[in-house]
Amino acid sequence: MSVLTALARMEAMRAGRAQPIADLCHTHLSDRPLVMIPLKLAGEAAAPLAIMIGSTPATPRLLIVPQPRDRVLRLRFIADLADILLPYITGHTLETEERTNKAGETYLRCLDAPQLWVPNTGGIEFLGLLGRSVRFHRTDGDNPVPASIPLLGRWLTWFRDRAEHPGSSVALPMTSVLSAHWASGQSPLEDANLAALLGWIAPPPGRTGQEAAARAEDPLSVPPAGPVTDPGFDNEELAPLIASYDEAIDESARSVAVQRIERALHKQIEPTWQLMWQGMSLLRALPSAPHTEGRWSDDIAAFSYFLDTIPEGTPQPRRDSAVSAARRLLDRERALERYDAERAFDDPRVMLEHRLAGTAFTGTVVDVKPTRTEAKGSRKVLRPHLRVRTSDPFTAVPGEKLCNINHPKQSGTVLEVDGDTIALELSGGMGRKLVPDPGTVPELDTGIGFARFTPGGSSRPPKLPTREETPWTHGGPPPEWVPTADTFEEL
């Protein structure tokens, strides 16, 4: 937890209301989001119990499994879920554009991508587990299943994997997104309760965040947001209903039992459905951060790439190879670095955390030479000098290159440090003439800031060894066995 977030939590306790830790929305909000609230049977890893799903607040659909331990009923439930989710995904593949890659090859790229919302990270994990449990099912041979079931498994696995990519917006837990924009007066563990978190962010009239959160933690007042249900509900209400379904002697009695189970589960999920759309409204009220659309473009590219692999019919491997795991880890590390940097450059409130951490500073220009030039080979180049006075806890190192917060394409090299004043030499982002373009060099007594990071993160990914140079323990070719004299003596 950063110093600024800790301070915001203390202020939230004092004010009785969550405090903003971001002024902009750093998550892409789709015009056609699909909200999913899954529930699973207690004590079972991947036994779906129910799911409420829909793309508008007024049109939710509830799917249930009256007996989650019955494999046939589970597969029927998954097939019904596929009939809703797969057309939603297909709807984002109808509009495409032709592009050319670096090799000169043309390919089709979708113009948009699907976006799934679930209440919490547990919902993401359960959907991924559900996908892994069915993506290897066979559509031929003994006990075949409809082709939509393993296809849904592949897509759920992809959504779960993409959700781990920093900055991605295709599969989002509402609690994580809200916690990235507001700091409540409770612990991060308690923020995993969607009702309690929203109680802090938007408490009802006449109540404080503490009072709203305390009420939300009572399962009798607000049921859990899943995927785990309340033990009291399981023992006192759900178990007898499932038992009555098992004991039904004819189709009419079984139909009545199903209706009772459906009413009970609807009562459990419907409050969370309302909370999900309330959280969506709070996020839409924030201005969108500039770099958000760039990250969404990466999501569209990942969606389009995975879409091209669907006709091959080969599901994702159960486990990554050593090389694939290394590439995935490096990709996510670079994405996290880029995501943190872009949030800071977009949002002054987020940049304040970096200023407190000593990785960035802002100050006032106390001296500037805007038209200074120096010889570089046979020509002159524009290299303005300026001195910036700052009160931020930033320890500058002579010779290090910093990024201009106001003009990220411009860098400043530290020349010297004199107390609270830092002398820098500017380069880049000022035009091609020996006189800087208007507004590219700060004037005297104006504010300016520099950071040790750039919006794009690292310039290039680290280079991995070729397959021939990779050790056999990590997927490379095995070493050639050459017999020696000692080998024959041992034989």
N, C-alpha and C positions, 0 to 999 in steps of 0.2 A: 504494500500500500504506500503510495507516495505521500509526501508531506501535505500537499494541497488537498488530496482526498481525505486524509485523516482530519485536517482542519474543517473540511466541508461536513464530515460526519459529526464532528463536535457542534458545529453551527446548526446542523439539522436537529440534534438533540435539544439545543437551546430554543430553536424556533418552532419545534414540533412539526417540521415539514422538511422533505428532502430538498437538498440544495443542488443546483446545476453544476456539473463539472465539465460541461461542454456547451458552447453557445450555438453550435451547428449540429445538424444530423449527419453523422458519418457513416450511415448505412443507407444503401439504395432501397427505396420503397417502391415496389412494383405497383402498377395500376391494376394488376390482376393477381393479387396474392392468394394463395391457397392456405387456409388455416386448418390445421389438423391437431386434434386433441386425443391422443391414444390412451387407452387404459389396458393394463394387463392383469392376468390372474395372479394373485399373491402366491408365492412359492414356486412359480413356474418362470423359466428364463424367457421363453419366447412364445407364450400362450396368450394371444390377443383376446381381450374381453369385449372391448368396444372402441369405436372411434367416431368422433364428430368431425365432419369435414365440410368445407364450403368456401366460396370465394366472396361472399357478401354476408353482412351480419344477419340479414333477414332470411337467408336460404340455407340453413345448415342441414346436413343429412347425417343420420345416426345409423351406424352399422354395429350389430352386436353378434356375439357368439353365445348362444344360450348354454352350451356346455363346452367350455374352452379345452377340455381334455380330449374331446372327440376330434380326431384328425380330419374326418370328412367335413365336419362343420367349420373347422379352422380353414381348410382349403376353400370352402365355399365363401367364407368371409373375405379371404384374400382375393378371390376372383371378383367379388363385388367391389372391393377397394380398387382393384386394377381397372374396373370399368369406369371409375370416377377419375383416378389419377392419371392413367395413360392418355385419355383424350385431352386432359388439361395440358400434359406435356406436349402432345402432338400439335395442339393449337399454337405452340410457340415455334413450330418448325415449318409453318406454311409460308412465312415471309422470309426470304433469304436474299443475299446479295453475293455476287461473284467477286472474289478477291484473288490476288496473286501473291504467292509466298516468295521468299528470298531466292528459291531455286528456279523461279519463273513458272511454277506450276499453278494452275487455277484451281480454286476450290470454292464450295458454297459455304457461306457463313450465315447463321440465323441472325435476325435483327433484334431478337429479344430472347430471354430465357425464363423458365419458370422460377417461382419463388415460393418456398414452403415456410410456414411459421408454426412453431410448436411452443408450448408454454415454457419449457425449461430444457436443460441439457439432457435430462433423463429421457425426454421424449425423442430427442435426436438419436440417442444411443439405442432406444428400443426399436425405432424404425430401422436403424441399421442392422440390428440383430434379427429383426423380422425378415429383412431382405436377404441376409446371409443364409437364413434357414430355408429359403425356397428357391434361391437362384440356381441351384443345381438340380432341381426336380426335372425329371425326364418327361417329354411330351409324347414319347412312344414307348413301346414295350409293355411290360407289366405295370398296371396301375398308372396309366398316363394322366397328366394334368393338362388343363388348357394352356396354350402357349403364352397367354397373358400373365400367368403366375410367375414363371421364371424370369420373364421380362420385367415384371414389377420388382422382383428381387434384385435384378441388376441395377435398376434405377434407384431403388432405396439405398443400395450399397453406395452408389455414386454420390447421392445427396449427403449421406453420412460422411463419406470421405472428404467431400468438398467443404463440408461444414467446418472441418479442422483447418482449412486453409485460411490464414489470417487475412482479414479484410473481405472475405467472400460474403455474398448476400443471397445465395441460392437456398440455403437451409439455415434458418435463424431461430434460436431460442429467445423468446420474448424477455425473460429475466436477464439474460446476458446483455442484450441490446439496451434495455432500460438502465442497467447498472453502469453501462459505459457512458451514460449521459447525465445521470443523477446519482448523488450520494445520499443514502438514507441514514437514519440514526441507529441502525442495527448492524450486526456483523454481516460480512459477505455470505456466510452460510445461511443466515436468515433471509438474505436477499433472494435465495433460490425459491422462496415461497412467493408466487406471483401476486396473490391477493395481498400479502403483507407489504410487498414492495410498492404496489400501486396505492396502498393505504398511506404510505409515506409521501409518495409523489403527488397524489391528488386526494387528500383526505376529504371525507364528506363534510358538509357544512356543520360547524359546531363541534367538530372532533379534531384532535391532534393526530399526528402520525403515529404516536405511541398507542393511542386508543384504537385507531383503525387497524393497526398491525396486530394488536392483542385480540381483537375480534376475529381477524382473518385467520389466526392460528387455531381457532376453535373449529374442529371439523364439523360440528353440528351447525355452525353458522355459515361457514364457507367450506365446501368439500375440497379436498386436495386437488391440485391441477394435474395429477397423474405423473408418470404412467402407473404409479403405485396407488392403490386405493386405501381408504381409511380402514384399519383393522376392525373397528367397531361396526362399520358398514358391512364388511366381509362376513363377520360372524353372525350378526344379528339380522341382517336383511338379505344379503346376496346368497349366502349358503343355503338358507331355506328355499329361496326361489329356484336355485339350480337343482336342489333336491326334488322339488315339485315337478320340474321339467323331466327329470330322470324317471320319476314315478308315474308320469302320465301314461295312461293305458290306451289312449286313442289319439287321433290327430286333432280332434276338437280340444281335448284337455291340454295337449301340447301347445296348441296355438294360444290358449289362454295364458299358459305359463310364460310363453315367449313375450306376450304383451306386458305381463307384469314385470319381467326382467327388463324390458325396454323402458318402461316408465321409471323404474328405479335407477337405471343407469343414466337416463336423460336428466333426472333430477341431480345426479352427481356431476355431470359434465356441463350442463347449461350455464351455471354461474361462471365457470372458467371461460366459456365461449364469449360471454359479455366482457369479461376482463381482457381478453385478447384484443378485441376491437377497441376497447378503451385505451389500451397501450398503443395501438396503431394510431389512434387519433392524436395522442400526445406527441408521438414522433413526427407525424405529418405537420404539426404546428411549428416545428423547428425549421429554419432555413437549411437547405441542403448544402453540404460542404463541396467545394469545387472539385476535389479529386475523387469524389464518390463515383462519378460516372466513368472515370477511367478504370477503377477497380471492377465496376459492373461490366465493362467491356471485356475485361479478362474472364469474368464468369461466363459471358456469352461465348467467348472463344473456347473455353473448357467444355461448355455444354455442346457446342457444335462438333468439337473433336470427338467427344464420347458418343455423340449421335452417329457419327460415321462408323464407329466400331460395332454398333448394334447388329447390322446385317451379317457380320462374321459369325455371330452366334456363340462366341466363346466367352463365358462369364469371367469375372475378375478372379484372379488366383486367390486361394485361401490365405496365403502369406506372400509378402513381397520377397523377392530374392535379395541378396545382400546389396547388389548394385542398385536395384530399384529402390530399396529402402533408403540408401544413402542419397540418391537423387531426390527422393521425396522429402527427406529431412532438410537438405540444402535448399530446396525450393521453398519450403515453409519458413526457414530461417530468414531468407532474403525477403519473402513476402511480409513477415512480421516487422522486419527492419523498415521496409518501405511503408507499411501501414502506419507505424508509429510516427515516422517522419512526416508523412502526408497529413496526418491529423494535426500535428503541431504547426505546420506551415499554414494550414487552413484556418485554424482556430486559436486566437490569442490566449484563450483560457487554458487550452491544452499546452501551448508553448510555455505558459507560466510554470508548469511542472518541470520542464527542462531548464528553465532559468533557475529555479530553486535547486535543481540537481547539479548545476554548474556545467551543463553542456550547451548552454546558449546564454546570450546576454542582450540587453537593449540599453541604449544610452543616448546622449545628446552630442551632436557634432560641435566641437569647440574650435576646430581649425580645419580648413580644407583647401587643397590646391587642385581645383577641378580640371585644369588644362595642362597639368604636368605631363611631360613626355620623356621617354628615354630611348636610347639607341638599342636596337635589336638586330644585329647583323648590319645590313646595309640600309635599313629603314628605321624610321621612328615609330614608336607605338605609344598609345595613350595609357598612362599609368598614374591616375590621380592618387594623391596622398590625403589622408584625413586622420584626425585625432578624435576619439570618442571617449567621453567621460561616462562611467557607469557605476552604479551602486550595487549591481548584482554580484553574487559570490562566484565570479568566473575567473579562473586562473589561466591567463593566456600564456602561450609558449611561443617565443619568437621563432618565426619560420613556418609555423603551422598555417594551413590554408582553411579559411572559414567560408561559410555560405551566407550570402546576404538574405536575411529573412524577407525583406521587402521586394527584392529582385533575385529570385533563386538562381537565375542564369549568371549572376555576378558573384565573384569570389573576392575575398579580402585576405591578403597575406599579412600576418602580424609582423611588424617591424621591431617594435620595442614596447615595453610596458613601464609606465612611470606612475606608480601609485595607483590611483583609480582611473588613469587615462591610458588608452590603448591606441597606438599608432598603427595604421593599416595602409596597404597599397592595394588599390582596386584593379581588377582586370575582368574583361568580358562584360557583355550585356550593355555596352555604351555606344554601339554603332561602329562603323568602319572608318570614321574620320578622326582627325586629331583633336576635334572638339566634340565633347560628349553630347549625345542626344538629350533633349530637354527631359528632366526628371530622372535621369539615370545616375546622376551624382548628387548626393544630398547637399543641401545648402547649410550655411552656418546656423546653429541653434535649432536644427531640426532633429527629430528622433530617427534612430536607425538601430537595427539589430543584426546579430550574426550568430550562427549555430555551427556546431562541429559535424552536423549531418546535413544531407541534402534530401529533397522530396523523393527522388528516385531511389534512395538507398544506395547499395553498392553498385558500382558501375558495371561490373561483369561478374558472373558466377565463378567460383573456383573450378579449376579444370580437373576432372577426374581422369585417372589413367585409362588407357585403352584396354580392351578385353585381353589382349596378349600380355599386357603388363600387370593385369590384376591377379593377385594370388588365387590359387585354386580354391582356397577356403572361402573366397568371396565371389565365386562364380567364374573365375578365369579358367583357362585350360590347365589340365593336370600336368605336372612336370614329366618330361620324358624319362623313362627308366633306362638307364644304361648299366649293364652288368659290369662288374669289376672282378679282378682276380680274387679279392677277398670274398666276393659273393659265392664263387665256385668252391672255395675252401670251406665255407660254412656249410654248403650243401654236401 
